[in-house]
Amino acid sequence: MSAYTFVDITEASPTPALPSEAVWFDGICLDLEVSSFRTLGVQGREIAEKEIDTYDTGNDAGEAFRRAYYKTRTITVTYQIKAASSEQFRESYNQLNRCLQAEQARLIFNDEPDKYFIATKASNNEVDAGQNSVIGNIEFLCSDPRKYSVVEKVFKASLVSGILKTRIYNSGSLPVPINYKITHSHDNGYIGIVSEHGAIQLGKMQEADGETYQQNENLLGIQAIVSAQDDHGTNYMHPNHDMGGTLGVLSGENYQHMVIGSMGTGQSGKWCGGMRTVSIPADSAGVIGAQNFWCYINWWFESGLMGQTAEQSIAFLTADNKVICGYSLYKTDMSGNTAALEFWLNGKVVATKNFTPSSKDSDNPFNYGRGHQDVRKEGDKITFYWFGSYIPYVDSAVKDMICTKIQVAFTQYFGRNLGDQYVTRNYLRVLSFQKMNVEKWRDVPNRYSSGDVVTIDGGTTKVYRNGMNITGDEITGSKYFLAPPGVTDVEFYCSDFCDPPPAVDVFIREAYL
């Protein structure tokens, strides 16, 4: 059983010249950032206040205890601003106000740089008017009264007598959620996590490694599009677009991204650009076309300036060029920063999802760190993915349609350039097409494949595979457990055929009152 390692995410470190209780808020040291500001003292960091809930029993001797809980914590920072002039005094408060804008941000003190509260500036007292030297108070509200370690502990599981185990050491004063990262190097159908405090089970314990079954087959990837020739014919999702341009490849170490190469010619205000159309190869049984399929896509669509425009589309076509389904990702906003993703079904738009193509996770599902998207066809049902959820549509007209081609297009408004007027990051990073339900005998494509990374958030009890939230894997009766102060032994189980077992990392963030 291996000892834990540390992930150091320290946001602040002690500085001898600063006051012992100097304040960091949202990564900014007020004593350094704000002119003439000095922390004098802090109140409210010590013992957290408890609320006792009782009820009248009708007896003549007191009340009965119902429960007790820790109340919201208020931390008061007493400070001095001693400015040399009225102008400097006013600028100090301008700086201070800018530094206190964040909500639910980390609050760290110089005498305890390895711990943080989660706080929001709530109020401040009025200071004496007409002076350049004042003493004031700032109140920070911590709806969560706990403080947390800025260092996340990591524990690695190892085989002990044939069982994958780890031991968690919680040096904090409170039970805390446990997060897991399970990296597979072999197919697996079951994950079991067991301790004396509870058990989590995912998948199917009886899943077999091999049998006669219907299997999905990977038939096409991004390399097929990279290698294809430019298609100057009809864009069947957008037949009015001019496709006289080209596509290009942005290559680097371990990656190839599809991008627009040139726009070609066109009419002012009309979309024009490049396109490639690739045929779906035959499956292992020699059958061409996929009546049922799943395709994973990864985009990076992120603007660098307001008013940039661009469009990218992926269409799944029949042999006679009917659009079964697809996506159109675009930004037409020439002044602001609003973009949209269209869901296409049977040659028409069935839904439009708006988003902001910024770098923020809360705004943009297609920023640098994410970009996950997929689409699934099962008979007459098409299921689209959007921002962590799956949205199904049913159309009897597509039930028997067979996908034989994929068409990828990148365009820009003619008359606008591919420089500062084009969306800075309009990339197709990954495309992986699977034909579903191919009958054959081979190793079962188990619930978790080699290379899959399963992460479990013990706080939210959500499960992710390769960054995408998955539902339906959890076995009824699972109990997510906390790591109490002290030692917690955890064991991990997987399918018998999963050899070698997955690598398991366990994470906790200690909490204190």
Buried (B, 14 or more C-beta within 10 A) or exposed (E): EEEBEEEEEEBBEEEEEBBEBBBBBBEBBBBEBBBBBBBEEBEBBEEBEEEEEEEEEEEEEEEEEEEEEBEEBBBBBBBBBBBEEEEBBEBBBEBBEEBBEBEEBBBBBBEBBBBBBBBBBBEBEEBEEEEBEBBBBBBBBBEBBBBBBBBBBBBBBEEEEEEBBBBBBBEBEBBBBBBBBBBBBBBBBBBBBBBEBEBBBBBBBEBBBEEEBEBBBEBBEBEBBBEBEBBEEBBBBBEEBBBBBBBBBBEEEEEBBBBBBBBBEBEEEEBBBBBBBBBBEEBEEEEEBBBBBBBBBBBBBBBEEEBBBBBBBBBBBBEEBBBBBBBBBBBEBEEEBEBBBBBBBBBEEBEEBEBBBBBEEEBBBBBEEBBBBBBBBBEBBBBBBBBEEBBEBEBEEBEEBBBBBBBBBBBBBBEBEBEEBBBBBBBBBBBBBBBBBBEEEEEBBBBBEEEBBBBBBBEEEBBBBBEBBBEEBBBEEBEBBBBBBEEBEBBBBBBEBBEEBBBBBBBBBBBBB
